[in-house]
Amino acid sequence: MLSHVRGALYNIKPVLNFYRYSREFLLKCKLIVKYGTASPNFVYLKNSKSKLFVNNLDLRGQGLVMNGGVTNQRLIDCFNSAVRQLNPDLVIDVGMNYGEFVFSSTYSDQCRVYGVEGNPELIRFIEKSKETHPNKLNIQILNILAGNESKEVSFYINSEWSGTSCISDTNIKGREKHQLKMVRLQDEIKPGQNFVFKMDIEGFEYFALKGMEELINASDKCLGILEFNRPALKSAGADFDELFQFLNKYFDIAAFTPGRELKKLSKLDDENLNQIFGLEGKQMTDLVLFKNCGPLKLL
């Protein structure tokens, strides 16, 4: 039986390879037609009509170009819907990478927009993108790390795939070590009444949330999009009981299911997460956090 399975897999592998290479070839052709090169260093963002510049030697940058500046369409749509419906006066993108979230929307003239990114290698691309955005005067880029205290920390950059650059206490093979400033965002940014944020920082989300608790507490309405990666959170030293208590204190919470539907939770705890995702060690999703937002149609 096993030999038959192996034979079938062996026979289908050339077909899968043909499909993959054909798809890549067609995408390259589309890029040449649109940008004049198969390896452009920017992509047009359809909602904001601005350009998103990337390092085309970075695999994540290449992926953004190949996919029209989008890594997760549902989350981008969720973010843009929140901005349109809440009309925020404060937006913060924590762990912005190249900025595909914050640059995908347009904002009111009264809105203060902050992009927070620790990787110094990405800042020149981010600033270049900012100059093409219609709200460039509202946007401020902070090359810092968000946490729950102010100190110098080690940050390890993966130049081949920028999205996995992270904070670590030990040296990681193949990554370049930098000493960077960590701050509490509430010490750097004044509160707003209507507050929208997105946060994706490789497992250190709880500490960054604690460092902007005053911003959340001071807001009348707040909507957040938060990556929940249990293995990464555990590796970063997050206390799950404290994280759940913090989020349940301030927010109503919904989670994207494995089928990518947005499901509202009665509360965030292991029981509810296990019902949706099964084993705790494999729980990786995105949470949408609502404070006094009322019924919003996000998707």
C-alpha positions in Angstrom: 0.0 0.0 0.0 2.8 2.4 1.0 4.6 1.7 -2.3 1.5 2.6 -4.3 1.2 5.9 -2.3 4.8 6.7 -3.0 4.4 5.9 -6.7 1.3 8.2 -6.9 3.2 11.0 -5.2 6.2 10.5 -7.5 3.9 10.7 -10.6 2.1 13.8 -9.5 5.2 15.8 -8.5 6.1 16.8 -12.1 2.5 18.1 -12.5 2.7 20.2 -9.3 6.1 21.5 -10.4 4.7 22.4 -13.8 1.8 24.3 -12.2 4.0 26.2 -9.8 6.5 27.2 -12.5 3.7 28.1 -14.9 2.1 30.3 -12.3 5.4 32.0 -11.5 6.0 32.6 -15.2 2.6 34.2 -15.7 3.1 36.4 -12.7 6.5 37.5 -14.0 4.9 38.3 -17.4 2.2 40.5 -15.7 4.9 42.3 -13.7 6.9 43.0 -16.9 3.8 44.4 -18.6 2.8 46.5 -15.6 6.2 47.7 -14.4 8.7 47.1 -17.2 10.7 44.5 -15.2 10.2 41.1 -13.6 11.7 42.3 -10.3 10.2 45.7 -9.5 11.0 47.4 -6.2 7.5 48.8 -5.6 3.9 47.8 -6.1 0.8 50.0 -6.5 -1.7 49.8 -3.6 -5.2 50.0 -5.1 -7.1 51.5 -2.1 -4.7 54.4 -1.3 -3.4 54.9 -4.8 0.1 55.1 -3.4 3.3 53.0 -4.0 4.7 50.4 -1.6 8.4 50.2 -1.9 10.3 47.0 -1.0 13.7 45.4 -1.1 13.4 43.1 -4.1 16.2 40.9 -2.7 14.0 40.2 0.4 11.8 37.2 -0.1 9.0 38.9 1.8 9.4 41.9 -0.4 9.2 39.7 -3.5 6.1 38.1 -2.2 4.4 41.5 -1.7 5.2 42.5 -5.2 3.9 39.2 -6.7 0.7 39.5 -4.7 -0.1 43.1 -5.3 1.1 44.5 -2.0 -1.1 42.0 0.0 0.0 39.3 2.4 -3.4 38.6 3.9 -6.4 40.0 2.0 -8.9 39.4 4.8 -6.9 41.2 7.4 -6.2 44.1 5.0 -10.0 44.3 4.3 -10.7 44.2 8.1 -8.2 47.0 8.7 -9.5 49.2 5.9 -13.1 48.6 7.0 -12.3 49.6 10.6 -10.6 52.9 9.4 -13.6 53.7 7.2 -16.3 53.0 9.8 -14.6 54.3 13.0 -13.0 57.4 11.3 -10.1 57.2 13.8 -8.0 60.1 15.1 -5.2 57.7 16.1 -3.9 54.7 14.1 -0.8 52.6 15.1 0.7 49.8 13.1 3.1 47.9 15.4 5.4 45.7 13.4 4.6 47.3 10.1 7.3 45.6 8.1 7.1 47.4 4.7 3.8 49.1 5.7 1.2 47.2 3.6 -1.4 47.8 6.2 -0.9 51.4 7.2 -0.3 52.5 3.6 -3.3 50.6 2.3 -5.8 53.1 3.8 -6.4 56.8 3.6 -7.2 58.9 6.7 -8.9 62.1 7.7 -6.8 65.2 8.1 -7.3 65.0 11.9 -5.9 61.5 12.1 -2.4 60.8 13.6 -0.9 57.7 12.0 2.2 55.9 13.4 4.1 53.1 11.8 6.3 51.3 14.3 9.1 49.1 12.9 12.2 47.8 14.6 14.1 46.7 11.6 16.4 49.6 10.5 17.0 48.0 7.1 13.4 48.6 6.1 13.1 52.3 7.1 14.4 53.8 3.8 11.8 51.8 1.9 9.0 52.8 4.4 9.9 56.4 4.2 9.9 56.3 0.4 6.4 54.7 0.4 5.2 57.4 2.8 6.2 60.2 0.4 3.8 58.7 -2.2 0.8 58.5 0.3 -1.9 61.1 0.1 -1.8 61.5 4.0 2.0 61.7 4.2 1.9 64.7 6.5 -0.2 62.7 9.0 2.1 59.7 9.1 5.1 59.3 11.4 7.5 56.4 11.2 9.1 55.2 14.5 12.2 53.0 14.2 11.8 51.5 17.7 10.7 48.3 19.4 7.4 48.3 21.3 7.4 46.8 24.8 6.3 47.3 28.4 9.5 49.1 29.5 12.3 51.4 28.2 15.6 49.7 27.6 18.2 48.6 25.0 17.5 45.1 23.6 19.0 42.8 21.0 17.2 42.6 17.7 18.1 40.0 15.1 17.5 40.8 11.5 16.8 38.2 8.8 17.8 39.9 5.6 16.5 37.0 3.4 12.9 37.1 5.0 12.4 40.4 6.9 9.1 39.2 8.4 11.0 36.8 10.8 13.3 39.5 12.3 12.7 39.5 16.0 13.9 40.2 19.6 15.9 37.4 21.2 18.2 36.9 24.2 20.5 34.5 22.3 22.3 34.7 19.0 20.5 33.2 16.1 22.5 31.7 13.3 22.3 33.6 10.0 20.8 36.7 11.5 22.5 40.1 12.1 22.4 41.4 15.6 21.5 45.0 16.4 21.0 46.9 19.6 17.8 48.9 19.5 15.7 51.0 21.8 12.6 49.5 23.3 9.9 51.9 24.6 6.4 52.0 25.9 4.2 53.4 23.1 2.1 55.3 25.7 5.3 57.3 26.5 5.7 58.3 22.9 2.2 58.8 21.6 -0.7 60.8 22.9 -4.1 59.1 23.3 -7.0 59.4 20.7 -10.7 59.1 21.0 -11.2 56.6 18.2 -8.2 54.3 18.1 -7.3 51.6 15.5 -4.2 49.5 15.7 -2.7 46.4 14.2 0.0 44.4 15.9 2.2 41.6 14.7 5.6 41.3 16.4 6.6 37.7 16.5 5.2 36.7 19.9 6.0 39.9 21.8 2.5 41.3 21.4 1.5 41.0 25.1 4.4 43.2 26.3 3.7 45.8 23.6 0.0 45.8 24.6 1.0 46.4 28.2 3.1 49.3 27.0 0.2 51.0 25.4 -2.5 50.2 28.0 -3.1 53.9 28.7 -3.8 54.5 25.0 -6.4 51.7 25.0 -7.9 52.8 28.3 -8.1 56.5 27.3 -9.9 55.8 24.0 -13.7 56.0 23.6 -13.7 53.4 20.8 -10.9 51.1 19.9 -10.4 48.3 17.4 -7.3 46.2 17.2 -6.0 43.4 14.9 -3.7 41.1 16.8 -1.7 38.1 15.7 -2.1 35.2 18.2 0.7 32.7 17.6 0.8 30.5 20.7 4.3 29.0 20.1 5.8 32.4 19.4 4.0 33.9 22.5 5.3 31.1 24.6 8.8 31.5 23.3 8.7 35.2 24.1 7.7 34.4 27.7 4.1 35.6 27.7 1.9 34.6 30.6 -1.3 33.3 28.9 -3.5 33.8 31.9 -2.4 37.5 32.1 -2.8 38.0 28.4 -6.3 36.6 28.4 -7.2 38.6 31.4 -5.8 41.8 29.8 -7.7 41.4 26.6 -11.0 40.3 28.2 -10.8 43.4 30.5 -10.8 45.9 27.6 -12.3 44.1 24.6 -15.0 42.0 23.0 -13.0 39.5 20.9 -13.4 37.6 17.7 -11.0 35.1 16.1 -10.4 34.0 12.6 -11.2 30.2 12.4 -9.2 27.7 10.3 -11.9 28.3 7.6 -11.0 32.1 7.8 -14.4 33.0 9.2 -14.5 35.7 11.9 -16.1 34.1 15.0 -17.1 36.1 18.1 -15.9 34.5 21.4 -17.9 34.7 24.6 -14.4 35.3 26.2 -10.8 34.6 25.3 -9.7 31.5 27.1 -8.2 28.0 26.5 -11.6 26.4 26.4 -12.9 28.5 23.6 -9.6 28.4 21.7 -9.4 24.6 22.0 -12.9 24.3 20.6 -12.0 26.2 17.5 -8.3 25.2 16.9 -7.8 22.0 18.9 -4.4 21.4 20.5 -3.0 24.4 22.3 0.5 24.1 20.8 -0.8 24.6 17.2 -3.0 27.7 17.8 -2.0 30.3 15.3 -4.6 32.9 14.2 -5.5 36.6 14.2 -7.8 38.2 16.8 -10.0 41.2 16.2 -10.5 43.3 19.4 -13.5 45.6 19.8 -13.9 48.3 22.5 -17.3 50.2 22.4 -17.4 49.7 18.6 -21.0 48.5 18.2 -21.9 46.4 15.2 -19.2 46.8 12.5 -19.2 45.0 9.2 -15.6 44.2 8.7 -15.7 41.6 6.0 
